[in-house]
Amino acid sequence: MVSPDHYSQELNAQFGRAVSRGMSHILINARELHSSLGDFPDSDDKLVSCRLVMRNEMKAGDVMVVTRENLMGMTVRYLLPRAAH
């Protein structure tokens, strides 16, 4: 089972890869983040921790572009590079 720490580590790894490519922002989808760790969600229940980690990572300027109620899953546009908490 994937833990919140796993989501946080993968989210930060994706931020790092995007920054190294010179990107100014990145779109992260909860279902895709979850699946990138090798677990394919069959229900929204499996995405609760993933969405919480994504929401907790949001800072000023980040935007939730798709809410969790959408069938595509929650999607957040994070600004890069990330400032320290």
Stockholm file with secondary structure:
# STOCKHOLM 1.0

chainA/1-85         MVSPDHYSQELNAQFGRAVSRGMSHILINARELHSSLGDFPDSDDKLVSCRLVMRNEMKAGDVMVVTRENLMGMTVRYLLPRAAH
#=GR chainA/1-85 SS CCCHHHHHHHHHHHHHHHHHTTCSEEEEEHHHHHHHTTCCCSSGGGGHHHHHHHHHHCCTTCEEEECTTSTTCCEEEEESSCCCC
#=GC SS_cons        CCCHHHHHHHHHHHHHHHHHTTCSEEEEEHHHHHHHTTCCCSSGGGGHHHHHHHHHHCCTTCEEEECTTSTTCCEEEEESSCCCC
//
